[in-house]
Amino acid sequence: MLQFNFSCPLPALGAHGWLRWCWSAPLWLGGLLLVTTVPGLCQLAGSGSPAISSYKKLSLAQLMDIEVTSVSRRPEPLSDAASAVQVLTADEIHRSGATGIPSALRLFPNLHVARIDARQWAVAARGFNNTTTNKLLVQLDGRTLYTPLFAGVFWDVQDTLMEDVERIEVISGPGATQWGSNAVNGVINITTKPARDTQGGLLQGGMGSELQLAGAARYGGTVAPGLYYRVYGKHTQWDGSVTPRGAAGGDDWDLSQGGFRVDWERTTNDEFTFQGDIYRGVFGQPSNGDIRVKGSNLLGRWTRRFAADATTSLQFYHDYTHRMIPGVITERLAIDDVDFQHQLPSGERHQFMWGASYRQMEDRLENAEALAFLPARATRRWVSGFVQNEWRTADGEWRYTAGVKAERNPYTGTEFQPTFRVARRWTERQMAWGAISRALRTPSRIDREFFVPAEPPYLVAGGPDFVSEKLIAYELGYRAEPRSGLALSLAAFFHDYDDLRSLEPADDPAEPAQIANGLVGSSHGAELNVTYRPNESWRIRFGYTEQRVKSEVKPGSRDQISVRSQSLDPDRYLQLGISHDFSTNLSFDVTTRHVSRIANHEVPAYVELDFRLSWRPRADLELALRGRNLLDRSHPEFGATASRREVQRNVHGSFTWRF
C-alpha cells in the first residue's frame, strides 16, 4: 500500500543553526498572520498602488487563466492543465531580481535548485539530483538546452536578458509523450517576449559583493507594420565561491552575450520568428587553467492559425557550442533540429494533435589523458513522432487525454512513451486530475562511450549494452481557487524506476569496470503551492515539497559507488515569499527558504533569506537593492565534502532605465 509521510521534525541545527531559525521565524510567523489578517490590514491601508506591469494588473483569477503550453504542447489556461505545472510571470521574475535562469528557478517550490560553486548549479524535480542531472528537459523558446555528453544541461552558459523573459513554466513529473526522452522527472519551458512587447530602449547596470559587475542594453523597433525587432547585449562578472575554511575557491568567472529577435506578423493567421544568440566566457578553476566557452544559436519558426483550435507550426534551430576544459576535454558540438506540429479539432468534443521531429548531433572531441569519449568524432541522429487526443464529455465535467511518442535513438532503436490523463472539474475553479505515464532517459555518450583513462589499460570501459533508464509514474492532483484571491495546487506522486545507471566491476580485477543498468529506484511525495493576493498591493506565496527518494542494486549487481551518488536530494524544501507595493514607486519583496539536509553527501540543512527593495524616482527609472543569503556568511548547498564550495552572503545594487 502506498503511503506518504509528511512529518516535519524539528531539525537538529546546533546553536548557530537555531539562531538562524530564530532570525527567520518572525518572517514565517508574520507570513502566516498575514494570510489570516491581511484583508483587514489592507482595508486600513487603502486599496494599494496601481500596477506597474501588465501582469500585476490581473486578478488572481486572471492569473490562473494565463496560457501555458508545456503540458499538452498547445495553449491552455493554467487552471485547466491536468499536470503539476507552475508558472513564473514576467513581473515575478523582475521583482525577484533574478540575475540568471538558475536563480529564477529558485522561486519554484517544486524544484530542488542548489548552487554547486560560483558558476555551476544542480537542478532537479522529484529527486535524482546530482552534478550531471539527466532526467530534466529544459527548453528556451523551443530550443532544447541539452548536451549529449551526459543528457543534461551546462547551466553556466544558459542565459538571456532576464527582462525579456515572458514566463517560465515548470512541470514536475514526466512530459515525455509531448517532449521526448529526458523529460522524465520534469520539464522547464522558458519563453521570451515577442519583439513587439520590447519596443524602445533599456539600459541596466549594477555591482555588488558577488555579482561584481553587470551591464546590459537592449533596443527594439519597428521596420514596417507587423515587422518588429530587438537586439541586446550583456556582460556579467562574478566573484568566486569559498571553501568551507573560508579560502578563495578560485572559480570567479565572466560571460558576455548578445542576440536578436525578429517577429513578422505577416497576416492575422501567419507569424514568423527568427532569433539568435552568441556568447563567450572565461571560467576560473583552482587548477589546470581557465575554462573557455563560446557558442551561438539560430532559430526560425513559422506558425499558421487556421482557426481558434487549429494551428500548424514548423521550427528549426542550429546550436553550436565550444567548451575547452584544460587537462580534461575540448568539445565542439553542433546540433540541428527540425520540429513540425499540427493541432486540429476533431468533432465537437475532441482535440487531436500530432507531430514529428528530426535531430542531428555532430560531436568533435579532443580527449586528454585522464578520460576520453570514444570515438572522439561522432554523428548521431534522432527521429520521433507523437500523437495525442483529448476528448471531453458532453457536460464538460470530465476530460481525457491519451497520447504516445515513438522515438528512434542511435543506441537502443525505437522506443515508446505513452501517457493517459483524466481530469474532473466540479466547478469553474475546482479541478482534480490523475495520470499514469511511461518515460525514458535514453543513453548518452557517457553511458556508452566513456573511458578512463584515455588509453588502455582502462579502469572504466564504457557501457556497450547500456539501455534506456525507465520510469512508470503515477500522479494525482488538485487545483482550486476556494475564495477570491486565494489559489492552491496539490500534487502527489509515486515514481517507479528501472535500469538506472550503475558501475559494475569486472570479475577479473585486471579488467575494467563497465557502465550498466544495475540499479532500481523509487520516489514518492507531494508538492503544495499556495498563492494569496488580497489586493493589488500584497502577494503571499508559499510552497512546500516533501519527498523520499531511494535507489538500490538489482540482484547480481555489485555496484558500490552509483547507488550512493545516484540521488543527492533533500527530503523537503519549502519557501515563503511576500511582496508589497508601498506606493506607485516603492516596492519590497522578501523570500525565505528552508532546505533539509542531503544525507548521503552530509550537506547540512540550511535556512536563508533574500530581499529586494525597489524605488522608482520617475516612471522610466528604477533603482533596486538586493540581498541574497543574508542569514549566513557562507553555507554549502551541494557537493562532496572534499571538494565542496560554499555560497556567500551578497548584496547587489542596480538600475534599470527605459527610454
C-alpha positions, -999 to 999 in steps of 0.1 A, spaced: 0 0 0 13 34 -10 18 57 20 30 93 22 48 105 53 45 143 57 60 145 92 83 176 96 105 170 126 124 200 141 158 200 126 190 194 147 208 226 137 231 233 165 234 266 184 242 287 153 215 270 133 189 277 159 199 313 159 193 315 122 159 298 127 150 323 153 161 351 130 138 339 102 110 327 125 93 362 126 91 362 89 74 328 88 50 336 116 44 370 100 35 353 68 10 331 84 -5 360 103 -7 379 70 -26 351 54 -53 354 80 -53 391 88 -40 410 58 -75 417 43 -83 439 73 -49 455 73 -52 463 36 -86 478 42 -70 501 67 -41 509 44 -62 516 13 -65 498 -19 -28 500 -28 -9 514 -57 -17 510 -94 1 481 -110 34 487 -126 33 458 -152 5 443 -172 8 411 -152 2 428 -119 -30 444 -131 -45 409 -135 -66 394 -107 -56 361 -93 -84 345 -113 -70 360 -144 -35 348 -135 -50 313 -132 -61 317 -168 -26 326 -181 -20 302 -210 6 275 -206 20 253 -234 42 228 -216 15 203 -206 -1 195 -239 21 214 -264 -8 238 -271 -20 269 -253 -44 262 -224 -54 280 -192 -33 272 -162 -64 263 -143 -73 237 -170 -39 220 -171 -40 184 -158 -5 183 -145 17 196 -117 27 228 -135 37 261 -120 43 294 -138 65 324 -131 54 356 -148 75 384 -162 65 406 -132 75 380 -107 108 374 -125 115 411 -125 106 416 -88 128 387 -78 159 404 -90 170 371 -107 204 376 -124 201 345 -145 179 315 -153 190 292 -124 185 319 -99 150 325 -112 143 287 -109 148 290 -72 114 306 -70 97 273 -80 89 252 -48 86 221 -70 123 222 -80 154 215 -60 179 241 -71 213 240 -55 244 261 -62 275 239 -66 300 267 -68 303 301 -83 290 291 -117 276 255 -115 241 245 -105 223 213 -98 186 215 -107 161 187 -105 124 178 -99 112 149 -79 146 136 -70 178 121 -86 196 154 -85 234 153 -89 262 173 -107 251 157 -141 213 156 -136 199 138 -166 162 134 -161 150 170 -167 142 186 -201 149 223 -204 138 245 -234 143 281 -242 119 294 -269 116 259 -282 153 252 -283 164 222 -262 192 231 -238 209 197 -239 243 182 -241 246 146 -255 277 141 -233 256 133 -202 220 141 -213 218 172 -191 224 209 -191 255 231 -188 238 257 -167 268 281 -168 261 291 -204 223 291 -204 215 328 -202 194 356 -217 183 391 -208 160 384 -179 139 415 -187 130 397 -220 116 366 -203 78 365 -206 72 334 -184 88 302 -171 67 271 -169 78 241 -148 62 207 -149 73 184 -121 66 149 -134 70 133 -168 63 150 -201 79 125 -224 49 119 -246 49 155 -257 86 164 -255 105 132 -258 133 114 -240 148 130 -209 115 147 -199 114 121 -172 111 139 -139 101 173 -153 101 200 -180 113 236 -178 100 257 -206 113 293 -208 95 317 -231 108 352 -240 86 381 -251 78 388 -287 97 417 -302 65 439 -303 65 438 -265 101 451 -261 100 483 -282 122 512 -272 154 511 -252 166 496 -220 198 501 -201 208 482 -170 238 482 -147 248 471 -113 276 459 -90 279 441 -57 298 418 -35 293 386 -56 279 399 -89 308 423 -92 298 439 -125 267 436 -146 256 456 -176 230 451 -203 215 471 -232 185 464 -254 167 482 -282 136 473 -300 119 489 -330 95 485 -359 107 481 -395 72 480 -411 37 474 -399 37 440 -383 75 436 -385 93 441 -352 128 435 -339 151 438 -309 188 435 -302 206 431 -269 239 427 -253 250 419 -218 281 412 -197 284 398 -162 314 393 -139 312 371 -108 333 367 -78 344 331 -69 330 309 -41 348 300 -9 359 267 6 345 256 40 376 271 56 369 305 40 397 303 14 391 316 -21 376 289 -44 394 302 -75 363 299 -96 355 335 -105 341 340 -140 327 363 -166 304 359 -196 294 381 -225 263 375 -246 243 392 -274 214 384 -295 185 395 -317 148 386 -324 127 395 -354 89 388 -354 69 392 -386 31 391 -382 25 388 -419 -12 383 -416 -36 376 -387 -30 339 -393 7 338 -402 36 346 -379 73 342 -384 101 343 -358 138 345 -364 162 348 -335 197 341 -324 224 345 -297 261 344 -294 282 342 -262 318 339 -249 331 333 -214 360 325 -192 355 304 -161 382 301 -134 391 269 -117 416 261 -90 440 242 -112 448 234 -149 440 269 -162 407 286 -171 378 270 -188 369 288 -220 335 286 -236 318 301 -267 288 293 -287 259 305 -309 224 295 -319 199 304 -346 162 296 -345 133 301 -370 96 293 -366 65 296 -388 31 294 -372 -2 293 -391 -36 295 -375 -64 281 -395 -90 285 -367 -91 290 -329 -82 254 -323 -63 246 -355 -27 255 -359 4 243 -377 40 252 -367 74 244 -383 105 251 -364 142 247 -369 173 256 -349 211 253 -351 231 253 -319 269 253 -317 289 251 -285 327 250 -279 340 242 -244 377 238 -235 384 223 -201 423 222 -198 436 188 -189 401 172 -193 384 177 -227 377 201 -255 343 197 -273 329 212 -304 292 203 -307 267 212 -334 230 203 -331 205 208 -359 168 202 -351 136 203 -371 102 201 -355 67 200 -370 34 201 -351 -2 201 -363 -32 207 -340 -68 203 -352 -102 199 -338 -119 165 -345 -156 168 -338 -172 190 -312 -155 175 -281 -122 162 -295 -88 179 -299 -63 160 -319 -26 168 -323 4 151 -340 39 160 -348 73 148 -359 109 159 -353 145 152 -365 177 160 -347 213 155 -357 243 159 -335 279 162 -346 303 160 -317 340 166 -321 362 160 -291 399 164 -281 404 140 -253 431 144 -226 450 117 -208 427 114 -178 395 104 -196 380 100 -231 348 97 -251 354 71 -279 350 75 -307 362 111 -305 342 121 -335 306 111 -336 275 119 -356 242 108 -340 206 111 -352 172 110 -335 138 107 -352 105 109 -334 68 114 -338 38 117 -314 0 116 -315 -23 129 -288 -61 132 -285 -81 150 -259 -118 145 -255 -145 158 -232 -178 145 -220 -209 163 -232 -214 182 -199 -177 192 -199 -171 178 -164 -147 150 -175 -117 154 -198 -94 125 -210 -61 128 -227 -42 99 -243 -10 100 -263 22 82 -273 56 92 -286 77 69 -307 114 78 -308 142 62 -326 176 69 -310 210 58 -322 217 35 -292 186 14 -285 164 18 -316 127 27 -314 110 30 -281 76 42 -270 65 66 -243 27 67 -236 6 87 -212 -30 87 -201 -46 116 -181 -80 123 -167 -94 155 -152 -127 161 -134 -140 197 -130 -167 202 -104 -168 240 -107 -151 266 -128 -124 270 -102 -121 235 -88 -104 205 -106 -89 172 -98 -67 151 -121 -47 119 -123 -21 105 -147 -1 74 -155 29 78 -178 60 60 -191 91 80 -197 127 71 -208 161 85 -202 178 73 -234 216 66 -234 240 95 -238 277 94 -247 288 90 -210 267 58 -208 281 40 -238 314 58 -248 331 69 -216 366 55 -209 391 61 -180 419 68 -188 421 78 -224 444 49 -234 444 12 -223 446 -4 -199 413 11 -189 398 14 -154 363 21 -169 354 10 -204 321 23 -214 288 5 -214 283 -13 -247 250 -29 -235 236 1 -217 198 5 -223 174 33 -215 165 41 -179 128 37 -174 101 53 -153 65 45 -146 49 75 -129 16 77 -110 2 111 -102 -28 127 -85 -35 164 -83 -60 190 -72 -62 227 -82 -87 252 -68 -94 288 -61 -115 284 -29 -121 321 -24 -113 353 -42 -76 360 -42 -66 325 -29 -54 297 -51 -38 264 -43 -25 233 -61 -15 200 -46 1 170 -64 10 136 -50 33 112 -69 49 78 -70 77 71 -94 90 36 -101 124 35 -119 141 6 -135 175 1 -153 192 30 -136 229 35 -143 254 16 -123 292 10 -124 299 -28 -124 333 -41 -115 346 -69 -136 351 -105 -123 388 -102 -131 403 -73 -111 427 -67 -141 397 -60 -164 379 -26 -165 346 -18 -148 317 -12 -171 287 11 -171 255 -9 -168 218 -8 -157 222 -24 -123 200 -2 -102 163 3 -95 148 32 -76 116 49 -65 104 83 -52 72 94 -37 59 126 -21 37 156 -26 40 193 -37 19 221 -23 18 256 -38 -5 284 -23 -8 319 -36 -28 346 -18 -35 380 -33 -59 401 -12 -55 431 -34 -30 446 -59 -6 457 -32 0 424 -15 10 389 -27 19 360 -5 34 327 -19 40 295 0 55 263 -15 63 230 2 77 198 -13 81 166 8 97 136 -9 115 104 -3 140 91 -30 159 58 -29 179 36 -52 192 1 -47 211 -26 -66 194 -53 -86 202 -89 -78 235 -97 -93 248 -61 -94 280 -54 -75 279 -16 -77 292 1 -46 295 37 -60 265 47 -81 240 36 -55 253 62 -31 255 91 -56 225 84 -79 203 107 -58 215 137 -39 183 151 -27 168 167 5 137 152 20 119 185 20 122 221 8 99 250 14 97 287 9 76 317 18 76 349 -3 59 382 5 56 411 -20 42 445 -12 38 478 -30 41 507 -5 32 532 -33 34 536 -70 72 539 -68 83 518 -39 80 480 -35 95 453 -14 99 416 -19 113 391 6 117 353 4 129 328 29 136 292 21 144 260 41 162 230 25 167 199 46 200 180 48 213 159 19 222 128 40 243 108 16 267 137 10 264 151 45 253 185 33 237 202 63 202 218 62 200 255 58 176 284 61 182 316 40 166 349 35 166 371 3 151 405 -2 147 432 -29 138 468 -24 128 488 -55 124 526 -59 112 544 -90 121 581 -87 104 586 -121 84 564 -144 114 554 -167 140 547 -140 141 520 -113 168 517 -86 170 484 -67 189 470 -37 190 432 -35 203 409 -7 209 372 -10 217 345 16 216 370 44 215 346 73 250 332 69 284 345 59 285 314 37 269 280 35 271 248 14 243 236 -8 257 207 -27 288 185 -33 311 160 -16 329 172 15 364 171 0 356 194 -30 327 214 -16 323 251 -22 301 275 -2 276 301 -13 283 335 2 261 363 16 259 391 -10 243 425 -16 239 440 -51 227 474 -63 213 480 -98 194 504 -120 171 499 -150 164 528 -174 138 525 -201 136 550 -229 
